[in-house]
């Protein structure tokens, strides 16, 4: 793609190959290709999404985006109808593309059309030496059942999770779960089922502050409970998928 005489590499879905190349001129150029003229309302959402990405190194999924819009611009603009009026091709596809951002990595709310258009690439399998881990790798046996896990120890079938399974997984990780641990685990699970994504640590700290206050959402407090990382270890014991982006 050429813009102001400069050539920029694009991915197959029309996104900038290098997010650092983005500027407002490029955004206008990408929008024009979609038949859009960017207004002040568009720029509000574009810059909010870019600020989110800058803070969390993660493109916002729909519910988190709506939450952020509500906080900054009010509930009137925090609606799917409003976002669709600005970005008819979908704020998660068209909006993030114009904003120079990657496609959101994980969103339980993607509709069929958005799923079809996602340029998802299969991830290469990682080999992790079980002898170097405190968590289970590949699978484990508990109460007469076999539990399959990912290379990082997350259950592949979240429906197998219960509190007894969590305690068993925690013992493997040299943790004895206290009420404080459960408060964090339950909050991570609440976050996942509300927003459709497992929070990485900075998201966890931000949102848990509203739930538990600054002391129990601090980095020091959370890492004291989960030394291997509150997002990764907490979600693993909580039976959830692995967080995305910068995790711990």
VENPEZI-V650875 format. One record per residue. N is the residue number from 1. RES is the residue in three letters. PHI is phi in whole degrees, 0 to 359 (NA if undefined). Layout:
n=N res=RES phi=PHI
n=N res=RES phi=PHI
This chain:
n=1 res=UNK phi=NA
n=2 res=UNK phi=253
n=3 res=UNK phi=216
n=4 res=UNK phi=54
n=5 res=UNK phi=82
n=6 res=UNK phi=251
n=7 res=UNK phi=265
n=8 res=UNK phi=239
n=9 res=UNK phi=282
n=10 res=UNK phi=241
n=11 res=UNK phi=280
n=12 res=UNK phi=296
n=13 res=UNK phi=266
n=14 res=UNK phi=87
n=15 res=UNK phi=276
n=16 res=UNK phi=299
n=17 res=UNK phi=291
n=18 res=UNK phi=240
n=19 res=UNK phi=299
n=20 res=UNK phi=289
n=21 res=UNK phi=282
n=22 res=UNK phi=295
n=23 res=UNK phi=207
n=24 res=UNK phi=292
n=25 res=UNK phi=297
n=26 res=UNK phi=296
n=27 res=UNK phi=300
n=28 res=UNK phi=297
n=29 res=UNK phi=296
n=30 res=UNK phi=296
n=31 res=UNK phi=294
n=32 res=UNK phi=300
n=33 res=UNK phi=297
n=34 res=UNK phi=266
n=35 res=UNK phi=79
n=36 res=UNK phi=250
n=37 res=UNK phi=250
n=38 res=UNK phi=286
n=39 res=UNK phi=251
n=40 res=UNK phi=301
n=41 res=UNK phi=293
n=42 res=UNK phi=298
n=43 res=UNK phi=296
n=44 res=UNK phi=304
n=45 res=UNK phi=288
n=46 res=UNK phi=300
n=47 res=UNK phi=290
n=48 res=UNK phi=296
n=49 res=UNK phi=295
n=50 res=UNK phi=292
n=51 res=UNK phi=296
n=52 res=UNK phi=299
n=53 res=UNK phi=297
n=54 res=UNK phi=297
n=55 res=UNK phi=283
n=56 res=UNK phi=247
n=57 res=UNK phi=56
n=58 res=UNK phi=206
n=59 res=UNK phi=290
n=60 res=UNK phi=289
n=61 res=UNK phi=281
n=62 res=UNK phi=302
n=63 res=UNK phi=294
n=64 res=UNK phi=291
n=65 res=UNK phi=296
n=66 res=UNK phi=299
n=67 res=UNK phi=296
n=68 res=UNK phi=293
n=69 res=UNK phi=296
n=70 res=UNK phi=300
n=71 res=UNK phi=298
n=72 res=UNK phi=266
n=73 res=UNK phi=241
n=74 res=UNK phi=98
n=75 res=UNK phi=294
n=76 res=UNK phi=300
n=77 res=UNK phi=270
n=78 res=UNK phi=267
n=79 res=UNK phi=220
n=80 res=UNK phi=297
n=81 res=UNK phi=296
n=82 res=UNK phi=296
n=83 res=UNK phi=294
n=84 res=UNK phi=293
n=85 res=UNK phi=290
n=86 res=UNK phi=277
n=87 res=UNK phi=234
n=88 res=UNK phi=302
n=89 res=UNK phi=277
n=90 res=UNK phi=100
n=91 res=UNK phi=295
n=92 res=UNK phi=284
n=93 res=UNK phi=258
n=94 res=UNK phi=290
n=95 res=UNK phi=298
n=96 res=UNK phi=292
n=97 res=UNK phi=295
n=98 res=UNK phi=294
n=99 res=UNK phi=282
n=100 res=UNK phi=74
n=101 res=UNK phi=247
n=102 res=UNK phi=292
n=103 res=UNK phi=299
n=104 res=UNK phi=309
n=105 res=UNK phi=289
n=106 res=UNK phi=211
n=107 res=UNK phi=207
n=108 res=UNK phi=290
n=109 res=UNK phi=257
n=110 res=UNK phi=304
n=111 res=UNK phi=281
n=112 res=UNK phi=300
n=113 res=UNK phi=294
n=114 res=UNK phi=294
n=115 res=UNK phi=299
n=116 res=UNK phi=296
n=117 res=UNK phi=268
n=118 res=UNK phi=292
n=119 res=UNK phi=265
n=120 res=UNK phi=282
n=121 res=UNK phi=250
n=122 res=UNK phi=297
n=123 res=UNK phi=276
n=124 res=UNK phi=290
n=125 res=UNK phi=290
n=126 res=UNK phi=260
n=127 res=UNK phi=263
n=128 res=UNK phi=237
n=129 res=UNK phi=287
n=130 res=UNK phi=304
n=131 res=UNK phi=291
n=132 res=UNK phi=261
n=133 res=UNK phi=243
n=134 res=UNK phi=271
n=135 res=UNK phi=258
n=136 res=UNK phi=290
n=137 res=UNK phi=233
n=138 res=UNK phi=75
n=139 res=UNK phi=192
n=140 res=UNK phi=210
n=141 res=UNK phi=251
n=142 res=UNK phi=213
n=143 res=UNK phi=53
n=144 res=UNK phi=79
n=145 res=UNK phi=240
n=146 res=UNK phi=261
n=147 res=UNK phi=246
n=148 res=UNK phi=275
n=149 res=UNK phi=227
n=150 res=UNK phi=284
n=151 res=UNK phi=304
n=152 res=UNK phi=264
n=153 res=UNK phi=91
n=154 res=UNK phi=273
n=155 res=UNK phi=302
n=156 res=UNK phi=280
n=157 res=UNK phi=239
n=158 res=UNK phi=296
n=159 res=UNK phi=290
n=160 res=UNK phi=282
n=161 res=UNK phi=287
n=162 res=UNK phi=207
n=163 res=UNK phi=294
n=164 res=UNK phi=293
n=165 res=UNK phi=297
n=166 res=UNK phi=299
n=167 res=UNK phi=297
n=168 res=UNK phi=295
n=169 res=UNK phi=295
n=170 res=UNK phi=294
n=171 res=UNK phi=300
n=172 res=UNK phi=301
n=173 res=UNK phi=262
n=174 res=UNK phi=62
n=175 res=UNK phi=242
n=176 res=UNK phi=252
n=177 res=UNK phi=289
n=178 res=UNK phi=256
n=179 res=UNK phi=301
n=180 res=UNK phi=294
n=181 res=UNK phi=299
n=182 res=UNK phi=295
n=183 res=UNK phi=299
n=184 res=UNK phi=289
n=185 res=UNK phi=302
n=186 res=UNK phi=295
n=187 res=UNK phi=291
n=188 res=UNK phi=300
n=189 res=UNK phi=294
n=190 res=UNK phi=299
n=191 res=UNK phi=300
n=192 res=UNK phi=299
n=193 res=UNK phi=283
n=194 res=UNK phi=276
n=195 res=UNK phi=256
n=196 res=UNK phi=83
n=197 res=UNK phi=211
n=198 res=UNK phi=281
n=199 res=UNK phi=285
n=200 res=UNK phi=282
n=201 res=UNK phi=298
n=202 res=UNK phi=291
n=203 res=UNK phi=294
n=204 res=UNK phi=301
n=205 res=UNK phi=297
n=206 res=UNK phi=296
n=207 res=UNK phi=280
n=208 res=UNK phi=289
n=209 res=UNK phi=301
n=210 res=UNK phi=291
n=211 res=UNK phi=275
n=212 res=UNK phi=239
n=213 res=UNK phi=91
n=214 res=UNK phi=295
n=215 res=UNK phi=293
n=216 res=UNK phi=273
n=217 res=UNK phi=242
n=218 res=UNK phi=284
n=219 res=UNK phi=301
n=220 res=UNK phi=299
n=221 res=UNK phi=296
n=222 res=UNK phi=292
n=223 res=UNK phi=286
n=224 res=UNK phi=293
n=225 res=UNK phi=283
n=226 res=UNK phi=233
n=227 res=UNK phi=300
n=228 res=UNK phi=273
n=229 res=UNK phi=115
n=230 res=UNK phi=298
n=231 res=UNK phi=284
n=232 res=UNK phi=290
n=233 res=UNK phi=289
n=234 res=UNK phi=296
n=235 res=UNK phi=289
n=236 res=UNK phi=296
n=237 res=UNK phi=291
n=238 res=UNK phi=278
n=239 res=UNK phi=75
n=240 res=UNK phi=251
n=241 res=UNK phi=297
n=242 res=UNK phi=293
n=243 res=UNK phi=297
n=244 res=UNK phi=252
n=245 res=UNK phi=76
n=246 res=UNK phi=285
n=247 res=UNK phi=276
n=248 res=UNK phi=232
